[in-house]
Amino acid sequence: MRISGITIPNKRVVFALTALYGIGPSRSASILTAAKIDLQKKADELTADEENAIRKLIEGRTIEGEL
């Protein structure tokens, strides 16, 4: 899975999203809660709809090069 040009590692999603500069564990958890995704899922277990929901929520935040 890639978000904003960054490959998300195959870890639990709550920690994998911290690979994006500007997203820490608490922001990652809030994104996943808003997308109604289990925090214990691994990145490769996400469906395409779940990935798109995460991308949509992250696009609304200031991350990576925008910081």
N, C-alpha and C positions, 0 to 999 in steps of 0.2 A: 504494500500500500504506500502511495506517495501523496504527500500533502505539501503544497507550496514548494515543490521541487525537492523535498527532503524525503528520503526513504524511511519509513517508520519501522523500527526493528520488531522482531517477533517476540515480544514480551507481553505481559499483561498490559492491556491498552492504557490503563491509568498511568503506567510508568512509561510506556512507549511514546505517548504524546509529548513527554517532556524532552524528546529529541528536537522539538521545535523551539527555537529561541523565543522566549517570552511566555512559554507555557510551563508552569511548575505543577507539582502534584495536586495542589488544591484547585487550580484552574482546570486542570485535566479532569478531575473528578466532577467539577461543576458542568463541564461540557458534556461528559458522558451521562450524567444524571438528566440534563436537559434533553439529550437525545434518547433517553430511556434505554441505555445500553448497560449491561451488567459489567461492573468494574473488574470482575475476575476473568473476563474473556481475554484470550490472546488475540493479537493483531491478525493472525492468519485465519481466525475463526469468524471474523466479521463478514456479514453478507454485504452485497453491493449497496443495498439500501442503507445499511448502518454506516458504511463508509461515506456515502453521500451526505447523510445527516451530520456526521462529524465535520466533513469539509464545509458544509453550509454554515455551521455554528462558528467554525474557526475563521472563515472569511470575514465575519462581522467583527473580529477582534484585531487589535494591533499586535502583529507578531513579525518575526524574522527581520527582513530588510526595512520594514516600516518603523522599527524602533530606533 
